[in-house]
Amino acid sequence: MSYITRRLKKLTDKSTYVRFRDTLKYSLYVIFHPADGFWDLIHAKRGSYAAANFIVILTLLTSVWRLRFTSFVVMNVHWEEVNIFEEFASILIPLLIFCVCNWALTTLFDGKGHLGDIYMGSAYALTPYPLIQIPIIILSNIVTKDEAAFYDVFNTISIIWCAVLIFMAMMMIHQYGFGKTLLFTIFTIFGMLIFIFIMLLFFSMISQGINYFVSLGREVIFRLN
């Protein structure tokens, strides 16, 4: 049986959809019971990468819907100036860098989580964002300016809730205490800044190198002509 045939059979298998449904539904348990939830998510295999990817994609789409459909009374956005890919990158790139930096640091200090575990836990921790943002996007279009303060409150709650869940996910995944998790969270953020600086420096050097050779080539062509 070829690889494509096996993949098609797996996708059409009913148990695959049941597994996806159950692991996606489990995200609702995780956000209200983070300690037990994140422990079972990884160690009892209650989560799946399919559900984690779905949550990340839904979070990315919600961030764009927020800019597109939120009432101007609450948030004034010039949609024609919005770059969707930059909006996606503003969430996806920090998420991936966080996973890599956290894994790189915790691996050196007895962290129990693998890179995939860190990604899955972080993805499930994003669940409150679409759950809160989608309803307040809809409600923002039926409230007055005096009632618009609720939007900022719930927007802040969604972000803080996600941050707390990511912290709890790292604690359960790596089997650290509160203090050690807090310390390595700070180290991870610092590592992310260093990583971004190095990448910007690298691409800047590459860009300058390309410009140099392009200028050199133009000069050679000019001399030959």
Secondary structure, 3 states (H helix, E strand, C coil): CCHHHHHHHHHHCHHHHHHHHHHHHHHHHHHHCHHHHHHHHHHCCCCCHHHHHHHHHHHHHHHHHHHHHCCCCCCCCCHHHCCHHHHHHHHHHHHHHHHHHHHHHHHCCCCCCCHHHHHHHHHHHCCHHHHHHHHHHHHCCCCCHHHCHHHHHHHHHHHHHHHHHHHHHHHHHHCCCHHHHHHHHHHHHHHHHHHHHHHHHHHHHHHHHHHHHHHHHHHHHHHHC
